Amino acid sequence: MAMENGNGEVEARLKDRFARLAQDRDDLNNEMAGRDVGRITRFFGGAATNSTDSQRRDKRRTAFETQLQIMMANAAYRALYEETAEVLNNAQRRIDAVWERVQALQEANAEALDAMESTAARLPDGEIVFRDRAGDVRHRDGRLVEAELAATILWRGDEPNFEDWQSLQERGERLEALEADARAGQARIGDLDSERQNDDDPPSVDALEAMQDEAEAIANGLETGLASFEQDGAATPEVSRVGPVGLEVPSL
């Protein structure tokens, strides 16, 4: 019976030892994996405590960082991000230059229209009319003036013709379209820049490259449109005059 009790005690101690070894193994695995189970200092002491505190501080700091700040830690991404900012800024400057030029052309066109109206023929009620190159008299909207009413006009011989009036009107419409496109371009560049600076949902590399392409396309399109307008001769219209019998006289 004494022998049996001795064997039982040995067996119990062995079981206890194996249990502690198993616990040690589990705790060590948890520590190596960075999992805090309340026993993380058993093997590494103060060093483990300092490491854990550092990890916790890192987690707290990351929690306050935006997704954009995290991505900006990548040098390649940061370089593309900053390059995109410059591309957008440059596109905005180019679009602004187009808009300013269009504004100047609109002012010149408005002055030309005012000057044309001031020297145009008038009906007895003061309405402005123009003679076309075929000799017909027309209202500003292109409708023909009745022959009896047209006969009342006292022609001086230096009145602008209908075709020039129509040309200035069309020119003004083209300038309005260019201005609207420029304003839309300015707004779109602003939207792209806001997307670029989105802290919570920063653009991907592909998105940044697409922004650059779109900004360049907008600026190029507006510059091409303005160049086409000016090359058509619409920027410096020649205003010809029509004499009292419908004959064109040299421009002044």
Backbone bond lengths (Angstrom), bond angles and torsions (degrees), N, CA, C in turn:
res aa  C-N    CA-C-N  psi(-1)  N-CA   C-N-CA  omega(-1)  CA-C   N-CA-C  phi
1 M - - - 1.473 - - 1.519 109.88 -
2 A 1.387 116.72 -39.87 1.473 119.80 178.38 1.499 110.93 -63.11
3 M 1.400 114.23 -39.09 1.457 118.15 179.59 1.530 111.38 -63.60
4 E 1.335 114.45 -40.66 1.473 118.40 179.50 1.521 110.62 -62.90
5 N 1.338 117.58 -40.02 1.461 120.09 179.21 1.527 110.53 -64.90
6 G 1.368 116.19 -39.75 1.464 118.75 178.64 1.502 112.44 -63.36
7 N 1.305 115.70 -41.50 1.474 118.84 178.02 1.523 111.44 -65.05
8 G 1.317 116.86 -36.80 1.461 120.58 179.95 1.510 111.45 -64.61
9 E 1.349 116.62 -39.68 1.456 119.63 179.29 1.531 111.09 -66.03
10 V 1.332 115.31 -42.34 1.485 118.79 178.65 1.511 110.92 -61.41
11 E 1.311 115.36 -43.79 1.469 119.96 -179.86 1.524 111.27 -62.46
12 A 1.316 116.06 -39.52 1.465 120.25 -179.76 1.516 110.63 -66.37
13 R 1.349 115.76 -42.46 1.474 118.18 178.92 1.522 111.43 -64.11
14 L 1.322 116.50 -39.10 1.467 119.89 179.06 1.534 110.99 -63.72
15 K 1.323 115.90 -42.51 1.472 119.35 178.44 1.520 111.17 -61.53
16 D 1.357 114.73 -41.58 1.468 118.79 179.35 1.522 111.74 -64.04
17 R 1.334 115.21 -40.45 1.470 120.13 179.60 1.536 110.55 -64.86
18 F 1.328 115.71 -45.30 1.470 119.10 179.51 1.529 111.14 -63.03
19 A 1.316 116.47 -35.88 1.466 120.45 179.39 1.527 110.70 -65.35
20 R 1.387 114.89 -42.53 1.473 118.25 178.68 1.524 111.03 -64.98
21 L 1.349 116.37 -40.02 1.463 119.19 178.41 1.537 111.76 -62.44
22 A 1.303 115.24 -40.89 1.470 119.85 178.29 1.522 110.63 -63.72
23 Q 1.352 116.60 -40.93 1.466 120.95 178.31 1.516 111.16 -65.21
24 D 1.353 114.29 -41.76 1.465 118.35 177.71 1.522 111.34 -60.31
25 R 1.326 115.45 -42.64 1.463 119.11 179.90 1.524 111.10 -62.17
26 D 1.317 116.65 -43.26 1.464 120.73 179.76 1.526 111.14 -65.26
27 D 1.364 115.21 -42.84 1.466 118.65 -179.71 1.526 111.05 -64.04
28 L 1.346 115.94 -41.16 1.453 119.29 179.84 1.525 111.00 -63.28
29 N 1.318 116.15 -42.65 1.473 119.80 178.23 1.529 110.95 -61.12
30 N 1.328 116.12 -40.67 1.461 119.90 178.77 1.525 111.16 -64.78
31 E 1.338 115.23 -41.91 1.463 119.03 -179.49 1.530 110.70 -64.26
32 M 1.336 116.27 -44.14 1.464 120.19 -179.61 1.525 111.05 -63.46
33 A 1.318 117.13 -29.95 1.470 121.64 179.84 1.515 112.06 -87.44
34 G 1.339 117.19 -3.24 1.451 120.85 178.95 1.502 114.40 79.62
35 R 1.329 117.72 15.64 1.458 120.97 179.16 1.523 109.82 -90.85
36 D 1.327 115.16 121.56 1.470 119.85 -179.16 1.526 108.59 -88.24
37 V 1.366 116.19 111.46 1.461 120.46 178.79 1.521 110.67 -112.87
38 G 1.339 116.23 20.83 1.453 120.38 178.25 1.508 114.01 88.23
39 R 1.339 117.92 -3.22 1.466 121.01 -179.09 1.522 110.30 -129.16
40 I 1.305 117.81 27.24 1.452 120.79 -170.47 1.523 113.15 -71.26
41 T 1.342 118.25 -17.40 1.473 120.17 179.99 1.513 112.71 -92.39
42 R 1.312 119.02 5.64 1.471 121.11 -176.86 1.520 111.56 -62.25
43 F 1.357 116.99 -36.34 1.459 119.77 -174.69 1.528 112.46 -106.80
44 F 1.382 117.00 -32.40 1.460 119.38 -173.71 1.519 113.72 -108.05
45 G 1.271 119.35 -3.99 1.453 123.14 174.70 1.515 112.88 57.18
46 G 1.359 116.67 -135.31 1.469 122.37 -176.93 1.509 112.67 -62.94
47 A 1.327 117.32 -34.15 1.467 120.20 179.43 1.517 110.76 -60.61
48 A 1.338 115.14 -39.35 1.457 119.10 179.20 1.517 110.41 -66.17
49 T 1.328 115.91 -39.75 1.465 119.51 179.37 1.519 110.55 -62.39
50 N 1.336 116.64 -45.82 1.463 120.27 179.62 1.521 111.53 -62.03
51 S 1.344 115.91 -40.80 1.457 119.90 179.55 1.521 111.31 -63.45
52 T 1.298 115.74 -43.07 1.459 120.37 -179.76 1.519 110.82 -64.38
53 D 1.321 116.49 -44.40 1.471 120.07 178.04 1.518 110.25 -59.74
54 S 1.339 116.49 -40.54 1.454 120.25 179.79 1.521 110.81 -63.54
55 Q 1.336 115.64 -42.41 1.453 119.47 179.13 1.526 110.95 -62.73
56 R 1.315 115.26 -40.66 1.463 118.67 179.86 1.527 111.33 -65.71
57 R 1.349 115.38 -39.92 1.466 118.40 177.40 1.520 110.39 -63.27
58 D 1.352 115.95 -40.07 1.467 119.50 178.42 1.521 111.05 -61.51
59 K 1.329 115.66 -40.94 1.458 118.68 179.56 1.518 111.42 -65.43
60 R 1.362 115.99 -41.52 1.468 118.81 178.73 1.525 110.88 -63.96
61 R 1.347 115.79 -40.47 1.468 118.81 179.25 1.521 111.08 -64.40
62 T 1.324 117.06 -44.05 1.461 121.37 179.55 1.516 111.12 -61.18
63 A 1.326 116.49 -34.28 1.458 120.06 -179.74 1.513 111.33 -62.88
64 F 1.350 116.86 -29.57 1.455 120.27 -179.31 1.531 111.89 -90.02
65 E 1.309 118.85 -11.97 1.453 122.17 178.87 1.523 109.50 -82.49
66 T 1.347 115.97 144.21 1.453 120.11 176.38 1.521 109.39 -82.36
67 Q 1.317 114.72 164.43 1.456 119.31 177.14 1.525 110.86 -60.39
68 L 1.348 115.80 -36.93 1.463 119.33 179.22 1.525 110.78 -63.43
69 Q 1.334 117.25 -43.02 1.463 120.41 179.55 1.523 111.40 -62.22
70 I 1.301 115.34 -37.46 1.465 119.32 178.90 1.523 110.14 -65.66
71 M 1.347 117.16 -44.01 1.457 120.76 -179.09 1.524 111.78 -69.10
72 M 1.332 116.17 -30.64 1.461 120.03 -179.81 1.519 111.89 -68.76
73 A 1.312 116.91 -12.73 1.462 119.79 176.42 1.527 110.94 -67.90
74 N 1.331 116.01 -18.79 1.461 120.80 176.79 1.525 108.75 -83.57
75 A 1.324 117.19 120.99 1.472 121.07 -174.16 1.518 112.29 -61.52
76 A 1.327 118.03 -41.11 1.459 121.22 -178.39 1.527 110.67 -65.54
77 Y 1.332 115.75 -42.94 1.461 119.31 178.39 1.522 110.60 -64.34
78 R 1.329 116.38 -44.24 1.461 120.26 -179.77 1.532 111.34 -59.50
79 A 1.334 116.84 -41.10 1.463 120.60 179.72 1.524 110.76 -63.49
80 L 1.337 117.17 -43.57 1.463 120.60 179.04 1.520 110.86 -67.20
81 Y 1.320 116.30 -37.72 1.473 121.76 179.19 1.525 110.14 -61.60
82 E 1.320 116.38 -46.59 1.463 120.60 -179.49 1.524 111.17 -70.21
83 E 1.314 117.06 -35.55 1.464 120.33 176.66 1.522 110.45 -63.85
84 T 1.329 116.57 -39.90 1.466 120.83 178.32 1.522 111.15 -63.48
85 A 1.326 116.53 -38.80 1.463 120.43 177.60 1.528 110.39 -59.84
86 E 1.326 117.03 -42.24 1.459 120.96 -179.48 1.524 110.69 -68.51
87 V 1.320 116.92 -39.56 1.469 120.26 178.46 1.526 110.19 -62.71
88 L 1.319 116.49 -43.43 1.465 120.40 179.12 1.524 111.15 -64.84
89 N 1.316 117.03 -42.91 1.464 120.61 179.03 1.521 110.85 -63.22
90 N 1.322 116.75 -41.54 1.455 120.40 -179.96 1.524 110.80 -66.43
91 A 1.321 116.68 -40.44 1.463 120.44 177.61 1.523 110.51 -63.38
92 Q 1.329 116.57 -40.04 1.459 119.87 178.60 1.520 110.95 -63.61
93 R 1.318 117.49 -40.58 1.468 120.30 177.98 1.522 111.23 -63.21
94 R 1.318 116.82 -41.58 1.468 120.71 179.34 1.525 111.09 -64.87
95 I 1.324 115.90 -41.49 1.462 119.92 178.97 1.518 110.52 -66.63
96 D 1.320 117.12 -40.43 1.466 120.72 177.10 1.517 110.76 -59.92
97 A 1.338 116.56 -39.14 1.462 120.55 179.47 1.532 110.66 -64.77
98 V 1.330 116.45 -40.16 1.465 120.26 176.93 1.522 109.85 -63.29
99 W 1.324 115.55 -45.56 1.465 119.60 -178.65 1.531 111.02 -60.90
100 E 1.318 117.31 -42.66 1.465 120.58 179.61 1.525 110.90 -64.01
101 R 1.332 116.85 -40.49 1.464 120.42 178.25 1.523 110.79 -65.04
102 V 1.315 116.87 -41.09 1.460 120.83 178.17 1.526 110.53 -63.25
103 Q 1.335 116.37 -40.23 1.457 119.84 177.86 1.525 110.93 -59.75
104 A 1.328 116.15 -44.03 1.462 120.17 179.39 1.524 111.17 -63.39
105 L 1.323 116.53 -40.95 1.467 120.27 179.13 1.523 111.17 -66.90
106 Q 1.315 116.55 -36.30 1.456 119.62 177.92 1.526 111.27 -65.20
107 E 1.305 116.27 -41.01 1.462 119.69 178.06 1.529 110.54 -62.84
108 A 1.344 116.14 -43.53 1.460 120.01 178.94 1.523 110.75 -64.35
109 N 1.323 116.68 -38.38 1.463 120.37 179.80 1.527 110.98 -66.78
110 A 1.328 115.55 -40.44 1.464 119.49 178.80 1.526 110.73 -64.19
111 E 1.328 116.61 -39.50 1.463 120.46 177.82 1.524 110.71 -64.76
112 A 1.340 116.76 -39.62 1.465 120.53 178.77 1.523 110.90 -64.92
113 L 1.330 116.34 -40.06 1.463 119.93 177.37 1.526 111.11 -64.25
114 D 1.342 116.66 -42.26 1.467 120.22 178.35 1.517 110.79 -61.49
115 A 1.340 115.61 -43.89 1.463 119.75 179.96 1.522 110.52 -63.99
116 M 1.340 116.86 -39.42 1.466 120.54 179.46 1.522 111.13 -64.93
117 E 1.326 115.95 -41.92 1.457 119.69 179.84 1.525 111.60 -65.65
118 S 1.336 115.36 -35.11 1.464 118.79 -177.22 1.532 112.42 -68.02
119 T 1.327 116.90 -23.79 1.474 119.97 -179.19 1.524 112.60 -110.79
120 A 1.334 117.96 4.19 1.458 121.51 -178.22 1.531 110.69 -73.65
121 A 1.328 115.80 158.08 1.467 121.28 175.05 1.521 109.08 -70.44
122 R 1.329 114.89 157.34 1.460 119.45 -178.73 1.526 110.49 -136.48
123 L 1.323 113.42 149.14 1.452 120.22 174.09 1.526 108.92 -80.82
124 P 1.305 118.56 168.37 1.463 120.76 -179.76 1.528 113.82 -54.20
125 D 1.341 117.46 -28.67 1.473 119.27 -179.70 1.525 112.44 -87.94
126 G 1.343 116.70 4.75 1.453 120.99 177.11 1.522 114.63 93.64
127 E 1.321 117.90 -3.69 1.470 119.73 -179.58 1.527 110.15 -67.76
128 I 1.337 115.83 138.24 1.459 122.27 179.22 1.524 109.89 -78.48
129 V 1.328 115.96 135.11 1.461 121.49 177.03 1.526 108.74 -137.69
130 F 1.318 114.89 164.61 1.460 120.70 -179.02 1.528 109.80 -136.58
131 R 1.310 114.88 147.05 1.453 120.14 172.39 1.524 108.13 -94.86
132 D 1.331 116.82 134.29 1.460 119.21 177.38 1.522 109.97 -88.26
133 R 1.330 116.55 177.93 1.465 120.35 -174.67 1.526 112.65 -70.04
134 A 1.325 115.42 -15.99 1.466 118.86 176.71 1.519 111.54 -86.47
135 G 1.325 117.34 -6.09 1.451 121.17 178.59 1.515 113.80 98.21
136 D 1.339 118.13 -3.68 1.462 120.47 179.08 1.528 109.71 -81.59
137 V 1.330 115.09 146.91 1.460 120.41 178.80 1.531 108.31 -98.04
138 R 1.345 115.39 134.05 1.459 120.04 -174.97 1.531 111.61 -130.65
139 H 1.337 113.18 149.83 1.457 119.57 169.78 1.530 108.27 -71.82
140 R 1.317 116.19 168.78 1.462 119.44 -178.81 1.532 113.08 -61.03
141 D 1.340 116.88 -27.78 1.464 119.28 -179.84 1.522 112.32 -86.54
142 G 1.335 117.06 4.68 1.459 121.00 176.29 1.517 114.88 98.25
143 R 1.323 118.59 -11.44 1.464 120.09 179.42 1.541 110.44 -67.24
144 L 1.330 115.25 144.35 1.455 119.58 178.77 1.526 110.35 -72.77
145 V 1.341 115.29 142.38 1.460 121.30 174.34 1.529 107.58 -87.38
146 E 1.330 116.75 134.97 1.463 120.35 -179.59 1.526 109.95 -56.66
147 A 1.307 115.14 142.40 1.469 121.37 -175.15 1.529 111.69 -55.63
148 E 1.356 116.57 -44.17 1.461 119.39 -178.87 1.532 111.27 -60.87
149 L 1.371 116.14 -38.63 1.461 120.03 -179.57 1.529 110.47 -73.95
150 A 1.315 116.58 -38.10 1.459 120.24 179.08 1.515 111.43 -63.96
151 A 1.342 116.41 -29.09 1.467 120.84 -178.39 1.516 111.58 -68.63
152 T 1.310 117.85 -16.00 1.464 120.59 -178.76 1.532 112.49 -84.06
153 I 1.330 116.71 -8.47 1.461 120.36 -175.45 1.520 110.37 -74.88
154 L 1.314 116.30 135.33 1.454 121.85 175.04 1.523 107.87 -98.58
155 W 1.315 117.30 105.01 1.454 122.31 -176.18 1.513 111.44 -83.50
156 R 1.314 117.32 135.90 1.460 122.33 176.24 1.526 111.49 -92.93
157 G 1.329 115.70 -30.28 1.453 119.59 -179.47 1.516 114.13 107.28
158 D 1.333 117.75 -6.48 1.469 119.52 179.87 1.533 111.87 -117.55
159 E 1.352 116.43 17.92 1.468 119.79 -178.49 1.540 111.20 -72.25
160 P 1.313 116.46 142.06 1.471 119.29 175.76 1.526 110.21 -69.78
161 N 1.326 116.12 151.90 1.460 118.24 -178.69 1.530 112.08 -91.01
162 F 1.324 113.80 169.31 1.452 120.15 -175.48 1.523 112.26 -66.09
163 E 1.334 117.55 -37.61 1.457 120.76 -178.72 1.525 111.97 -61.58
164 D 1.338 116.49 -39.06 1.466 119.18 177.79 1.527 111.22 -68.50
165 W 1.323 115.52 -38.38 1.463 118.73 176.54 1.529 110.45 -62.25
166 Q 1.312 115.33 -45.51 1.455 120.31 179.66 1.536 110.99 -62.89
167 S 1.338 116.18 -38.69 1.454 120.57 179.60 1.530 111.10 -62.78
168 L 1.337 116.16 -42.30 1.460 119.48 178.65 1.528 111.52 -66.49
169 Q 1.331 115.63 -36.26 1.457 119.13 178.06 1.533 110.66 -64.43
170 E 1.322 116.40 -45.42 1.460 120.56 179.22 1.528 110.65 -65.18
171 R 1.313 115.35 -37.85 1.460 120.12 177.79 1.524 110.63 -61.08
172 G 1.326 115.39 -42.85 1.456 119.54 178.18 1.517 112.27 -62.75
173 E 1.338 116.73 -38.15 1.461 120.35 178.94 1.526 110.90 -66.09
174 R 1.337 116.22 -39.74 1.467 119.35 177.85 1.525 111.14 -64.98
175 L 1.318 115.70 -38.52 1.462 119.38 178.70 1.527 111.06 -67.17
176 E 1.329 116.63 -37.61 1.462 119.75 177.01 1.527 110.54 -62.65
177 A 1.344 115.92 -39.99 1.464 119.74 178.75 1.526 110.59 -65.91
178 L 1.336 116.66 -40.98 1.465 120.01 177.89 1.528 111.09 -64.33
179 E 1.315 115.88 -40.10 1.472 119.15 179.20 1.524 110.34 -63.94
180 A 1.330 116.02 -43.12 1.470 119.53 179.58 1.530 110.50 -62.92
181 D 1.334 116.52 -40.86 1.468 119.84 178.66 1.528 110.88 -64.95
182 A 1.337 115.93 -39.51 1.464 119.47 179.63 1.525 110.97 -64.93
183 R 1.325 116.14 -42.53 1.468 119.44 178.38 1.531 110.62 -64.10
184 A 1.320 116.20 -41.05 1.468 119.65 177.93 1.525 110.32 -64.00
185 G 1.331 116.06 -38.99 1.464 119.95 177.89 1.514 112.10 -64.31
186 Q 1.323 116.68 -42.45 1.463 120.41 177.63 1.526 110.62 -60.14
187 A 1.337 115.47 -43.62 1.467 119.61 -179.49 1.524 111.01 -65.47
188 R 1.328 116.36 -40.53 1.462 119.45 -178.81 1.527 111.73 -66.00
189 I 1.319 116.87 -40.20 1.465 119.24 177.25 1.520 109.89 -62.37
190 G 1.326 116.62 -39.21 1.463 119.90 176.59 1.521 111.86 -61.69
191 D 1.343 115.90 -40.89 1.464 119.67 178.43 1.532 110.66 -64.57
192 L 1.322 116.38 -42.22 1.461 120.18 -179.97 1.529 110.83 -62.03
193 D 1.320 115.82 -39.68 1.458 118.85 -179.42 1.526 110.78 -68.44
194 S 1.325 116.65 -34.78 1.465 119.79 176.70 1.527 110.53 -66.10
195 E 1.326 116.17 -39.95 1.464 120.09 176.88 1.527 110.10 -63.97
196 R 1.313 115.75 -38.51 1.466 119.52 179.76 1.522 110.81 -62.33
197 Q 1.312 117.46 -37.07 1.459 121.49 -175.12 1.526 113.77 -93.51
198 N 1.329 116.82 15.26 1.460 120.30 -179.75 1.534 109.84 -66.91
199 D 1.325 116.66 110.81 1.467 121.08 -176.08 1.521 112.57 -67.31
200 D 1.341 116.39 -40.27 1.457 120.35 -173.34 1.524 113.47 -85.48
201 D 1.335 116.77 -26.24 1.465 120.29 -179.60 1.530 108.69 -135.67
202 P 1.312 116.99 69.24 1.469 120.65 -175.69 1.524 111.65 -64.21
203 P 1.330 116.81 149.12 1.468 119.95 -178.94 1.523 111.75 -68.19
204 S 1.301 114.62 149.61 1.458 120.35 176.31 1.525 109.58 -76.80
205 V 1.315 116.38 174.65 1.465 120.57 176.64 1.525 110.17 -60.12
206 D 1.326 116.66 -44.61 1.469 120.37 178.88 1.526 110.89 -61.66
207 A 1.331 116.29 -39.59 1.464 120.26 -179.43 1.526 110.89 -65.63
208 L 1.324 117.12 -40.72 1.467 120.36 178.01 1.518 110.81 -63.34
209 E 1.307 117.37 -42.29 1.461 120.30 178.83 1.520 110.68 -65.78
210 A 1.338 116.75 -37.73 1.465 120.39 177.39 1.526 110.94 -65.02
211 M 1.336 117.35 -36.72 1.462 121.44 177.02 1.527 110.55 -60.49
212 Q 1.314 115.85 -44.46 1.458 119.86 179.55 1.527 110.47 -61.16
213 D 1.324 116.15 -45.46 1.469 120.21 -178.98 1.521 111.06 -62.31
214 E 1.334 116.67 -43.39 1.464 120.15 -178.48 1.518 111.47 -66.53
215 A 1.324 116.69 -42.42 1.466 120.37 179.85 1.524 110.68 -61.94
216 E 1.334 116.55 -43.80 1.466 120.65 178.57 1.521 110.29 -62.83
217 A 1.318 117.13 -41.48 1.466 121.01 -178.76 1.531 111.11 -64.09
218 I 1.322 116.60 -41.01 1.465 120.13 179.69 1.528 110.67 -63.39
219 A 1.336 116.20 -48.95 1.465 120.20 -178.99 1.531 111.10 -63.75
220 N 1.324 116.66 -43.72 1.464 120.28 179.95 1.526 110.96 -62.84
221 G 1.325 116.65 -41.53 1.455 120.11 -179.45 1.520 112.47 -63.28
222 L 1.318 116.43 -41.86 1.468 119.99 179.90 1.526 111.34 -68.42
223 E 1.307 116.91 -41.77 1.462 119.97 178.37 1.525 111.33 -64.37
224 T 1.317 116.23 -38.59 1.469 120.31 177.98 1.517 110.55 -66.22
225 G 1.336 116.91 -41.42 1.453 120.48 178.78 1.515 112.33 -62.75
226 L 1.328 116.45 -42.02 1.460 120.46 178.58 1.526 110.95 -66.57
227 A 1.334 116.74 -42.63 1.460 120.48 179.56 1.519 110.87 -62.50
228 S 1.327 116.64 -40.64 1.464 120.66 178.39 1.520 110.66 -63.52
229 F 1.311 116.28 -40.87 1.465 120.67 178.79 1.530 110.93 -60.79
230 E 1.314 115.87 -45.97 1.465 119.57 -177.74 1.525 111.81 -72.39
231 Q 1.326 118.05 -35.09 1.451 120.40 179.36 1.521 112.33 -69.49
232 D 1.331 116.45 -24.43 1.464 120.06 177.85 1.522 111.64 -71.37
233 G 1.326 116.94 -7.16 1.459 120.18 -178.72 1.503 112.99 86.33
234 A 1.345 116.09 1.82 1.462 118.90 -177.78 1.513 112.21 -71.00
235 A 1.338 116.72 -18.26 1.467 118.95 -177.19 1.522 111.68 -74.56
236 T 1.324 117.71 -26.62 1.469 121.23 -178.93 1.523 109.38 -131.67
237 P 1.327 117.94 70.84 1.461 120.71 -176.21 1.526 112.07 -67.13
238 E 1.305 114.61 143.35 1.455 120.99 174.23 1.522 108.33 -94.99
239 V 1.311 116.81 122.65 1.456 120.92 -178.92 1.515 108.92 -97.57
240 S 1.312 115.66 111.90 1.470 120.45 179.59 1.519 109.47 -93.11
241 R 1.290 115.56 165.18 1.464 121.72 -178.47 1.524 109.56 -118.20
242 V 1.304 115.54 150.22 1.457 121.14 178.90 1.514 108.92 -118.19
243 G 1.315 115.40 126.15 1.461 120.80 -178.45 1.509 112.12 -74.01
244 P 1.310 117.82 177.84 1.444 122.86 -174.43 1.515 113.91 -64.38
245 V 1.360 117.50 -18.22 1.455 118.93 -179.68 1.523 111.16 -110.83
246 G 1.331 116.23 16.64 1.451 119.75 175.32 1.508 113.96 86.75
247 L 1.329 119.36 10.81 1.448 121.32 178.85 1.520 109.48 -92.15
248 E 1.318 115.09 134.00 1.454 119.64 -179.11 1.517 110.45 -75.53
249 V 1.316 116.74 134.98 1.449 121.58 179.04 1.513 107.96 -112.45
250 P 1.322 119.65 161.05 1.478 121.70 -175.48 1.515 111.89 -58.12
251 S 1.339 114.99 148.34 1.458 120.21 177.34 1.510 110.14 -66.76
252 L 1.306 115.44 151.08 1.463 120.69 179.27 1.517 109.65 -90.49
